[in-house]
Amino acid sequence: MQGLYEFVRFDIKAFLSDKVLRSVSCGPLTDYQSKEVIGTRVGVVITEDNTAYRPTKSGSQVSNLYERMSVKVRGKDLTIAPGQVVELVAPVGVVYGERNNQLSITAEDVRVVQPQSGKA
């Protein structure tokens, strides 16, 4: 992913505020050691990225459009069909990796957002 360095503290709410997320997968979240199911892992993709990132040092534009992310939701058994617009409830993001370009996300819940009908 690109542009994560702009959110060093990591303010996940600011990072997600100008984005639309769609579900791509939904399955069990298992504990690494016990292999016990401890929640749900929801795969999402960014289908709109309207964040105003600063250009890179070389001047190229930054976007996370179509980047996939995995959201871990402990203690919930969720069923979300692929293609649904979703929002994360109380998300927490941690940036990691050699180049600080990886993002680990946990949330209390993932909710399906009902599409808004035509504006009057």
C-alpha positions in Angstrom: 0.0 0.0 0.0 1.1 3.6 -0.6 0.9 6.8 1.4 0.6 5.1 4.8 3.5 7.2 6.2 1.1 10.2 6.2 -0.8 8.5 9.0 2.0 7.6 11.3 0.1 7.8 14.6 -2.1 5.7 12.6 -5.4 7.5 12.4 -7.4 4.8 10.8 -10.6 6.9 10.8 -8.9 9.6 8.8 -7.4 7.1 6.5 -10.8 5.5 5.8 -12.9 8.7 5.8 -12.7 9.4 2.0 -12.9 5.8 0.9 -15.6 3.3 0.0 -14.9 -0.3 1.1 -16.6 -3.4 -0.5 -16.5 -6.9 0.9 -14.7 -9.5 -1.2 -14.5 -12.4 1.3 -15.7 -13.4 4.7 -14.5 -16.4 6.7 -13.3 -17.7 10.1 -10.6 -16.0 12.1 -8.6 -18.7 13.8 -6.1 -18.5 16.6 -2.6 -19.2 15.3 -1.6 -21.6 18.1 -4.9 -23.4 19.1 -6.5 -23.3 15.6 -9.7 -22.4 17.4 -12.2 -20.1 15.6 -12.1 -16.7 17.5 -14.1 -14.5 15.1 -14.4 -13.5 11.5 -11.9 -12.2 8.9 -13.5 -9.9 6.4 -11.6 -9.2 3.2 -12.4 -5.7 1.8 -11.2 -3.8 -1.3 -11.1 0.0 -1.6 -13.4 0.9 -4.5 -13.3 4.6 -4.1 -10.3 6.6 -2.8 -10.9 10.3 -2.6 -8.1 11.0 -0.1 -5.9 14.0 -1.0 -2.5 12.4 -0.6 0.7 14.4 -1.1 2.6 13.4 -4.3 5.7 11.1 -3.9 9.2 12.6 -4.1 9.2 11.8 -7.8 6.0 13.7 -8.2 3.7 10.7 -9.0 0.2 10.6 -7.6 -0.7 8.2 -4.7 -3.8 6.2 -4.5 -4.9 3.0 -2.7 -7.7 2.4 -5.1 -8.4 -1.4 -5.4 -6.0 -2.2 -2.6 -7.2 -5.2 -0.6 -7.3 -5.3 3.2 -8.1 -7.9 5.8 -10.2 -6.9 8.8 -10.1 -9.1 11.9 -13.3 -9.1 14.0 -12.9 -11.0 17.3 -15.9 -12.7 18.9 -18.3 -12.3 16.0 -19.6 -14.8 13.5 -20.3 -12.6 10.5 -21.8 -13.4 7.1 -21.3 -10.7 4.5 -21.8 -11.4 0.8 -19.1 -10.3 -1.6 -19.7 -6.9 -3.2 -21.5 -5.2 -0.3 -20.5 -1.7 0.7 -19.3 -2.0 4.3 -18.1 0.3 7.2 -15.9 -0.7 10.0 -17.1 -0.2 13.6 -14.4 1.1 16.0 -11.5 0.2 13.8 -7.9 0.1 15.0 -5.0 0.2 12.5 -1.4 -0.6 13.0 1.2 0.2 10.3 4.1 -2.3 10.1 6.7 -3.7 7.7 10.2 -2.9 6.7 8.9 0.2 4.7 5.9 0.9 6.9 3.6 0.0 4.0 1.6 -2.8 5.6 -1.6 -2.3 7.6 -3.2 -4.6 10.2 -6.8 -3.8 11.0 -9.1 -5.0 13.8 -12.6 -3.8 14.4 -15.5 -4.4 16.8 -17.8 -5.1 13.9 -18.2 -4.7 10.1 -21.6 -3.4 9.0 -23.2 -3.5 5.6 -24.1 0.0 4.4 -27.4 0.3 2.6 -27.1 2.0 -0.8 -28.6 5.5 -0.8 -31.4 6.0 -3.2 -31.3 8.9 -5.7 -30.8 12.3 -4.1 -33.7 14.7 -4.3 
